[in-house]
């Protein structure tokens, strides 16, 4: 990538980041639009989690990774501390793979 392209992308990124605080007081959104934006953020986060959970490279990740995510999700739903969410999720995935669940 050329230096010009990098500088243009950096300027565009900076402009987007600055636009939020600058336009916050000037732009009025209806309640419906605010609700849709909140829903869109939730859907995008769910899509990101689903994609990273179910795919590895260009194919299906197997059953061990989604099982580990499920263990972590249950721990998070039970309001466990972060370490208690991550360690059992990673351990269950790590134990399922050598057991042949892939």
Contact map, one row per residue, 1 for C-alpha under 8 A:
111011000000000000000000000000000000000000000000000000000000000000000000000000000000000000000000000000
111111000000000000000000000000000000000000000000000000000000000000000000000000000000000000000000000000
111111100000000000000000000000000000000000000000000000000000000000000000000000000000000000000000000000
011111110000000000000000000000000000000000000000000000000000000000000000000000000000000000000000000000
111111111000000000000000000000000000000000000000000000000000000000000000000000000000000000000000000000
111111111100000000000000000000000000000000000000000000000000000000000000000000000000000000000000000000
001111111110000000000000000000000000000000000000000000000000000000000000000000000000000000000000000000
000111111111000000000000000000000000000000000000000000000000000000000000000000000000000000000000000000
000011111111100000000000000000000000000000000000000000000000000000000000000000000000000000000000000000
000001111111110000000000000000000000000000000000000000000000000000000000000000000000000000000000000000
000000111111111000000000000000000000000000000000000000000000000000000000000000000000000000000000000000
000000011111111100000000000000000000000000000000000000000000000000000000000000000000000000000000000000
000000001111111110000000000000000000000000000000000000000000000000000000000000000000000000000000000000
000000000111111111000000000000000000000000000000000000000000000000000000000000000000000000000000000000
000000000011111111100000000000000000000000000000000000000000000000000000000000000000000000000000000000
000000000001111111110000000000000000000000000000000000000000000000000000000000000000000000000000000000
000000000000111111111000000000000000000000000000000000000000000000000000000000000000000000000000000000
000000000000011111111100000000000000000000000000000000000000000000000000000000000000000000000000000000
000000000000001111111110000000000000000000000000000000000000000000000000000000000000000000000000000000
000000000000000111111111000000000000000000000000000000000000000000000000000000000000000000000000000000
000000000000000011111111000000000000000000000000000000000000000000000000000000000000000000000000000000
000000000000000001111111110000000000000000000000000000000000000000000000000000000000000000000000000000
000000000000000000111111111000000000000000000000000000000000000000000000000000000000000000000000000000
000000000000000000011111111000000000000000000000000000000000000000000000000000000000000000000000000000
000000000000000000000111111100000000000000000000000000000000000000000000000000000000000000000000000000
000000000000000000000111111100000000000000000000000000000000000000000000000000000000000000000000000000
000000000000000000000011111110000000000000000000000000000000000000000000000000000000000000000000000000
000000000000000000000000111111000000000000000000000000000000000000000000000000000000000000000000000000
000000000000000000000000001111101100000000000000000000000000000000000000000000000000000000000000000000
000000000000000000000000000111111100000000000000000000000000000000000000000000000000000000000000000000
000000000000000000000000000011111110000000000000000000000000000000000000000000000000000000000000000000
000000000000000000000000000001111111000000000000000000000000000000000000000000000000000000000000000000
000000000000000000000000000011111111100000000000000000000000000000000000000000000000000000000000000000
000000000000000000000000000011111111110000000000000000000000000000000000000000000000000000000000000000
000000000000000000000000000000111111111000000000000000000000000000000000000000000000000000000000000000
000000000000000000000000000000011111111100000000000000000000000000000000000000000000000000000000000000
000000000000000000000000000000001111111110000000000000000000000000000000000000000000000000000000000000
000000000000000000000000000000000111111111000000000000000000000000000000000000000000000000000000000000
000000000000000000000000000000000011111111100000000000000000000000000000000000000000000000000000000000
000000000000000000000000000000000001111111110000000000000000000000000000000000000000000000000000000000
000000000000000000000000000000000000111111111000000000000000000000000000000000000000000000000000000000
000000000000000000000000000000000000011111111100000000000000000000000000000000000000000000000000000000
000000000000000000000000000000000000001111111110000000000000000000000000000000000000000000000000000000
000000000000000000000000000000000000000111111111000000000000000000000000000000000000000000000000000000
000000000000000000000000000000000000000011111111100000000000000000000000000000000000000000000000000000
000000000000000000000000000000000000000001111111110000000000000000000000000000000000000000000000000000
000000000000000000000000000000000000000000111111111000000000000000000000000000000000000000000000000000
000000000000000000000000000000000000000000011111111100000000000000000000000000000000000000000000000000
000000000000000000000000000000000000000000001111111110000000000000000000000000000000000000000000000000
000000000000000000000000000000000000000000000111111111000000000000000000000000000000000000000000000000
000000000000000000000000000000000000000000000011111111100000000000000000000000000000000000000000000000
000000000000000000000000000000000000000000000001111111110000000000000000000000000000000000000000000000
000000000000000000000000000000000000000000000000111111110000100011001000000000000000000000000000000000
000000000000000000000000000000000000000000000000011111110001110011000000000000000000000000000000000000
000000000000000000000000000000000000000000000000001111111111100000000000000000000000000000000000000000
000000000000000000000000000000000000000000000000000111111111100000000000000000000000000000000000000000
000000000000000000000000000000000000000000000000000000111110000000000000000000000000000000000000000000
000000000000000000000000000000000000000000000000000000111111000000000000000000000000000000000000000000
000000000000000000000000000000000000000000000000000000111111100000000000000000000000000000000000000000
000000000000000000000000000000000000000000000000000001110111110000000000000000000000000000000000000000
000000000000000000000000000000000000000000000000000011110011111111000000000000000000000000000000000001
000000000000000000000000000000000000000000000000000001000001111111000000000000000000000000000000000011
000000000000000000000000000000000000000000000000000000000000111111100000000000000000000000000000000011
000000000000000000000000000000000000000000000000000000000000111111110000000000000000000000011101100011
000000000000000000000000000000000000000000000000000011000000111111111000000000000000000000001000000000
000000000000000000000000000000000000000000000000000011000000111111111100000000000000000000000000000000
000000000000000000000000000000000000000000000000000000000000001111111110000000000000000010011000000000
000000000000000000000000000000000000000000000000000000000000000111111111000000000000000111111000000000
000000000000000000000000000000000000000000000000000010000000000011111111100000000000000010000000000000
000000000000000000000000000000000000000000000000000000000000000001111111110000000000000010000000000000
000000000000000000000000000000000000000000000000000000000000000000111111111000000000100110010000000000
000000000000000000000000000000000000000000000000000000000000000000011111111100000000110110000000000000
000000000000000000000000000000000000000000000000000000000000000000001111111110000000100000000000000000
000000000000000000000000000000000000000000000000000000000000000000000111111111000000000000000000000000
000000000000000000000000000000000000000000000000000000000000000000000011111111110001100000000000000000
000000000000000000000000000000000000000000000000000000000000000000000001111111111100100000000000000000
000000000000000000000000000000000000000000000000000000000000000000000000111111110000000000000000000000
000000000000000000000000000000000000000000000000000000000000000000000000011111110000000000000000000000
000000000000000000000000000000000000000000000000000000000000000000000000001111111000000000000000000000
000000000000000000000000000000000000000000000000000000000000000000000000001111111101100000000000000000
000000000000000000000000000000000000000000000000000000000000000000000000000100111111100000000000000000
000000000000000000000000000000000000000000000000000000000000000000000000000100011111110000000000000000
000000000000000000000000000000000000000000000000000000000000000000000000000000001111111000000000000000
000000000000000000000000000000000000000000000000000000000000000000000000001000011111111100000000000000
000000000000000000000000000000000000000000000000000000000000000000000011101100011111111110000000000000
000000000000000000000000000000000000000000000000000000000000000000000001000000000111111111000000000000
000000000000000000000000000000000000000000000000000000000000000000000000000000000011111111100000000000
000000000000000000000000000000000000000000000000000000000000000000010011000000000001111111110000000000
000000000000000000000000000000000000000000000000000000000000000000111111000000000000111111111000000000
000000000000000000000000000000000000000000000000000000000000000000010000000000000000011111111100000000
000000000000000000000000000000000000000000000000000000000000000000010000000000000000001111111110000000
000000000000000000000000000000000000000000000000000000000000000100110010000000000000000111111111000000
000000000000000000000000000000000000000000000000000000000000000110110000000000000000000011111111100000
000000000000000000000000000000000000000000000000000000000000000100000000000000000000000001111111110000
000000000000000000000000000000000000000000000000000000000000000000000000000000000000000000111111111000
000000000000000000000000000000000000000000000000000000000000000100000000000000000000000000011111111111
000000000000000000000000000000000000000000000000000000000000000100000000000000000000000000001111111111
000000000000000000000000000000000000000000000000000000000000000000000000000000000000000000000111111110
000000000000000000000000000000000000000000000000000000000000000000000000000000000000000000000011111110
000000000000000000000000000000000000000000000000000000000000000000000000000000000000000000000001111111
000000000000000000000000000000000000000000000000000000000000011100000000000000000000000000000001111111
000000000000000000000000000000000000000000000000000000000000111100000000000000000000000000000001100111
